Amino acid sequence: MLQDDGVRNLQYDSDLRIAQQPRVEPALYQEQTVITSVPRSNQVRIPLPVSTVEFSSQVGQNRTCVPLTGLDILVDMPSVHIEQTFELNENLTSIASENRYTIRSPLREALFAATESSEAKHRMLWGSSRPFQMHLLDRTHQEALVLRKKFAMGLMCCQPRYLEVWVPPGDLLGRIVETFSVLSSEFTIQNANREIIYEVEGPNTIGCCMPKEAFFKLFTPGVRALKGSITRVWSKDVSQYTTNVYFADRELSAKTKALFIGAAFLLEYMYFQ
């Protein structure tokens, strides 16, 4: 889980600035006291206000469910768009810092804030190949997803790079794993039992020569039915490259969409950092 100082340092944009709740120490009563409210357990998630994730008919569809917490936000989303937050200190000193992102809806509404948790020595030694955890917080300041990447040198060293997608408090959704290919970038998306459920195929080029703008297809194995795509393009609106995840099938579950988002982050670190 995200530590307190990690939450404190998280750079939210104007849509995601939510007041931090003060920590209250448990009270010990010395005499009979009337309790007027029931304490909330730390394991109970605060419901997500529906008004903060209203989905306009401008994108051509209406919501089929009421999003209350975490992954529910993704149920009817046709796409999400990942924007990186650049820090002045890193640009001036060239010292790698923990990355931060904002994940938006097609209407540019902020859905999640994502912050990396990694060690400074790993960022200095291994660069974009470093191990890390990426925490995605919803608009109630609670974790919706945790992405975990361990250190691996790559297929040339018999260590395929992969990323795990977790749902708090500790449920594994699946993994995105690098597969061997001479000319193209290919990956598999596996469920919690390590069964391949989707494949990812990138441009026909050597991985180290990946263009700044790229297109990746996500499809089912065998029949190769297209289920989504990941693009990295220059966005004039924000004057930076953005990673866009499109869901081609409206029947995709929120958990599957979370795996596609995990794939987008793995591609971001492997090819574009």
C-alpha positions as CSV (number, residue, x, y, z in Angstrom):
1,M,0.0,0.0,0.0
2,L,1.1,3.6,-0.5
3,Q,2.9,5.0,2.5
4,D,1.8,8.3,4.1
5,D,4.7,10.3,2.8
6,G,4.1,8.9,-0.7
7,V,0.5,10.2,-0.5
8,R,1.7,13.5,0.9
9,N,4.1,14.0,-2.0
10,L,1.7,13.0,-4.7
11,Q,1.2,15.8,-7.2
12,Y,-2.5,16.0,-8.1
13,D,-3.8,18.3,-10.8
14,S,-6.7,20.6,-10.1
15,D,-9.3,17.8,-10.6
16,L,-7.6,15.5,-8.1
17,R,-6.8,17.7,-5.2
18,I,-8.6,16.1,-2.3
19,A,-8.1,17.1,1.3
20,Q,-6.2,14.6,3.4
21,Q,-8.2,13.3,6.2
22,P,-6.5,13.9,9.6
23,R,-5.4,10.8,11.5
24,V,-7.3,10.4,14.8
25,E,-5.8,8.4,17.6
26,P,-8.2,6.0,19.4
27,A,-9.8,7.5,22.5
28,L,-9.9,5.7,25.8
29,Y,-12.9,6.5,28.0
30,Q,-12.6,6.5,31.8
31,E,-16.4,6.4,32.4
32,Q,-19.6,5.5,30.8
33,T,-20.0,7.3,27.5
34,V,-22.7,7.4,24.9
35,I,-21.3,6.7,21.4
36,T,-23.2,8.6,18.7
37,S,-21.3,7.3,15.6
38,V,-19.9,4.0,14.6
39,P,-16.1,4.0,13.8
40,R,-15.3,3.2,10.2
41,S,-13.0,0.2,9.7
42,N,-9.8,0.8,7.7
43,Q,-10.7,-2.0,5.4
44,V,-14.0,-0.4,4.2
45,R,-13.6,1.7,1.1
46,I,-15.2,5.2,1.0
47,P,-17.8,5.2,-1.8
48,L,-16.8,7.2,-4.9
49,P,-19.2,10.2,-5.4
50,V,-21.2,9.5,-8.5
51,S,-21.1,13.2,-9.5
52,T,-17.3,13.1,-9.9
53,V,-17.4,10.5,-12.7
54,E,-20.5,11.3,-14.6
55,F,-20.1,10.1,-18.1
56,S,-21.7,12.4,-20.7
57,S,-23.6,11.2,-23.7
58,Q,-21.1,13.2,-25.8
59,V,-19.1,10.0,-26.2
60,G,-22.1,8.1,-27.6
61,Q,-23.2,6.0,-24.7
62,N,-24.6,6.1,-21.2
63,R,-23.4,4.3,-18.1
64,T,-24.7,0.8,-17.5
65,C,-23.7,0.9,-13.8
66,V,-23.1,3.3,-11.0
67,P,-19.4,3.6,-10.3
68,L,-18.8,3.5,-6.5
69,T,-15.2,2.6,-5.9
70,G,-11.9,2.0,-7.7
71,L,-12.2,-0.1,-10.9
72,D,-15.9,0.6,-11.3
73,I,-14.9,3.9,-13.0
74,L,-13.6,1.9,-16.0
75,V,-16.7,-0.1,-16.7
76,D,-18.2,2.0,-19.5
77,M,-15.0,3.9,-20.5
78,P,-14.3,3.5,-24.2
79,S,-10.7,4.8,-23.7
80,V,-8.3,6.3,-21.1
81,H,-5.5,8.7,-21.7
82,I,-2.3,8.7,-19.7
83,E,-0.4,12.0,-19.2
84,Q,2.9,12.3,-17.4
85,T,3.6,15.1,-14.9
86,F,7.1,16.5,-15.5
87,E,9.0,18.0,-12.6
88,L,11.2,21.1,-12.9
89,N,13.9,19.5,-10.7
90,E,14.4,16.6,-13.0
91,N,14.5,18.8,-16.1
92,L,17.1,21.1,-14.6
93,T,19.4,18.5,-12.9
94,S,18.9,15.4,-15.1
95,I,18.4,13.4,-11.8
96,A,15.8,10.8,-12.3
97,S,12.8,11.1,-9.9
98,E,9.8,9.0,-9.3
99,N,7.3,9.4,-12.2
100,R,3.8,10.7,-11.8
101,Y,0.9,10.5,-14.2
102,T,-2.8,11.5,-14.5
103,I,-5.2,9.0,-16.2
104,R,-8.1,10.8,-17.9
105,S,-11.4,10.0,-19.5
106,P,-12.2,10.8,-23.2
107,L,-13.7,14.1,-21.9
108,R,-10.3,14.8,-20.1
109,E,-11.8,14.3,-16.7
110,A,-9.2,13.0,-14.2
111,L,-10.0,9.5,-13.2
112,F,-6.8,8.3,-11.4
113,A,-3.6,9.8,-10.2
114,A,-0.6,7.4,-10.6
115,T,2.6,7.8,-8.6
116,E,5.7,5.6,-8.8
117,S,7.4,4.2,-5.7
118,S,11.0,3.2,-6.3
119,E,14.5,3.5,-4.7
120,A,16.9,6.3,-5.8
121,K,19.8,3.8,-6.3
122,H,17.7,1.8,-8.7
123,R,16.7,4.8,-10.7
124,M,20.4,5.8,-10.9
125,L,21.7,2.4,-11.8
126,W,19.0,0.9,-14.0
127,G,17.1,3.8,-15.4
128,S,13.8,2.8,-17.1
129,S,14.6,-0.9,-16.4
130,R,14.3,-0.3,-12.6
131,P,11.9,-2.2,-10.4
132,F,9.0,-0.1,-9.1
133,Q,5.5,0.0,-7.8
134,M,2.9,2.3,-9.4
135,H,0.0,3.3,-7.2
136,L,-3.3,4.4,-8.9
137,L,-5.5,6.4,-6.6
138,D,-9.1,7.2,-7.4
139,R,-10.8,10.5,-6.5
140,T,-11.5,9.5,-2.9
141,H,-7.7,9.3,-2.4
142,Q,-7.8,5.4,-2.2
143,E,-5.8,2.9,-4.1
144,A,-7.7,1.4,-7.1
145,L,-4.7,-0.5,-8.6
146,V,-1.1,-1.3,-7.8
147,L,1.3,-2.1,-10.7
148,R,4.5,-4.0,-9.7
149,K,7.5,-4.4,-11.9
150,K,10.5,-6.4,-10.7
151,F,14.0,-6.0,-12.1
152,A,14.8,-8.0,-15.2
153,M,17.6,-7.6,-17.8
154,G,15.4,-8.7,-20.7
155,L,15.0,-11.7,-23.0
156,M,18.7,-11.5,-24.2
157,C,19.7,-12.4,-20.6
158,C,16.9,-15.0,-20.3
159,Q,15.0,-12.6,-18.0
160,P,11.7,-11.5,-19.7
161,R,10.5,-8.2,-18.3
162,Y,7.0,-8.2,-16.9
163,L,4.5,-6.2,-14.8
164,E,1.9,-7.4,-12.3
165,V,-1.5,-5.8,-11.8
166,W,-2.9,-6.0,-8.3
167,V,-6.2,-4.8,-6.8
168,P,-6.0,-3.8,-3.1
169,P,-5.8,-5.3,-0.6
170,G,-3.9,-8.1,-2.4
171,D,-5.8,-9.7,-5.3
172,L,-3.6,-10.4,-8.4
173,L,-5.5,-9.6,-11.7
174,G,-2.7,-10.8,-14.0
175,R,0.6,-10.1,-15.6
176,I,2.0,-8.5,-18.8
177,V,5.0,-10.5,-20.0
178,E,7.6,-9.8,-22.7
179,T,7.9,-12.5,-25.4
180,F,10.7,-13.2,-27.8
181,S,10.5,-11.6,-31.2
182,V,13.3,-10.5,-33.6
183,L,11.7,-7.6,-35.4
184,S,8.6,-6.6,-33.4
185,S,7.7,-5.9,-29.8
186,E,5.4,-8.6,-28.5
187,F,3.9,-9.3,-25.1
188,T,1.3,-11.6,-23.6
189,I,-1.3,-10.7,-21.0
190,Q,-1.9,-13.5,-18.5
191,N,-4.5,-14.0,-15.8
192,A,-3.7,-14.8,-12.2
193,N,-3.2,-18.5,-13.2
194,R,-0.6,-17.4,-15.8
195,E,-2.9,-18.5,-18.7
196,I,-2.5,-16.3,-21.8
197,I,-5.8,-14.4,-22.4
198,Y,-4.5,-11.6,-24.7
199,E,-1.5,-10.8,-26.9
200,V,0.1,-7.4,-27.6
201,E,1.8,-6.7,-30.9
202,G,3.8,-3.6,-31.6
203,P,5.5,-2.0,-34.6
204,N,7.7,-4.1,-36.9
205,T,11.0,-2.7,-35.7
206,I,13.8,-3.6,-33.3
207,G,12.8,-2.6,-29.7
208,C,15.8,-0.3,-29.2
209,C,14.7,1.7,-32.3
210,M,11.1,2.3,-31.3
211,P,9.7,5.5,-32.9
212,K,8.4,8.2,-30.6
213,E,4.9,7.7,-31.9
214,A,3.9,4.0,-31.9
215,F,0.8,1.8,-32.2
216,F,0.2,-1.5,-30.4
217,K,-2.7,-3.9,-31.0
218,L,-4.3,-6.0,-28.3
219,F,-6.1,-9.2,-29.5
220,T,-7.2,-12.6,-28.4
221,P,-4.7,-15.5,-29.2
222,G,-5.6,-17.8,-32.0
223,V,-8.5,-16.0,-33.6
224,R,-6.7,-12.6,-33.2
225,A,-9.9,-10.7,-32.6
226,L,-9.0,-7.1,-31.9
227,K,-9.9,-6.1,-28.3
228,G,-8.1,-2.8,-28.0
229,S,-5.1,-0.7,-28.9
230,I,-2.4,1.4,-27.2
231,T,-1.0,4.4,-29.0
232,R,1.6,6.9,-28.1
233,V,1.2,10.2,-30.0
234,W,2.0,13.9,-29.6
235,S,-0.9,15.8,-28.1
236,K,-1.2,19.4,-29.1
237,D,-3.6,20.1,-26.2
238,V,-1.0,19.4,-23.5
239,S,2.1,19.8,-25.7
240,Q,3.5,16.4,-24.8
241,Y,3.4,12.8,-25.8
242,T,0.4,10.9,-24.3
243,T,-0.3,7.2,-24.1
244,N,-3.9,6.4,-25.1
245,V,-5.6,3.0,-24.4
246,Y,-8.6,2.3,-26.5
247,F,-11.1,-0.5,-25.7
248,A,-12.5,-1.9,-28.9
249,D,-15.0,-4.3,-27.2
250,R,-17.7,-2.7,-25.0
251,E,-18.2,-6.0,-23.2
252,L,-14.7,-5.9,-21.7
253,S,-14.7,-6.0,-17.9
254,A,-13.1,-3.4,-15.7
255,K,-10.5,-6.0,-14.7
256,T,-9.5,-6.6,-18.3
257,K,-9.3,-2.8,-18.9
258,A,-7.0,-2.6,-15.9
259,L,-4.7,-5.2,-17.5
260,F,-4.6,-3.1,-20.7
261,I,-3.6,-0.1,-18.6
262,G,-0.9,-2.1,-17.0
263,A,0.4,-3.1,-20.5
264,A,0.5,0.6,-21.4
265,F,2.7,1.4,-18.4
266,L,5.1,-1.5,-19.1
267,L,5.4,-0.2,-22.7
268,E,6.0,3.3,-21.4
269,Y,8.9,2.3,-19.3
270,M,10.5,-0.1,-21.8
271,Y,10.4,2.1,-24.9
272,F,9.6,5.7,-24.1
273,Q,11.2,6.7,-20.8
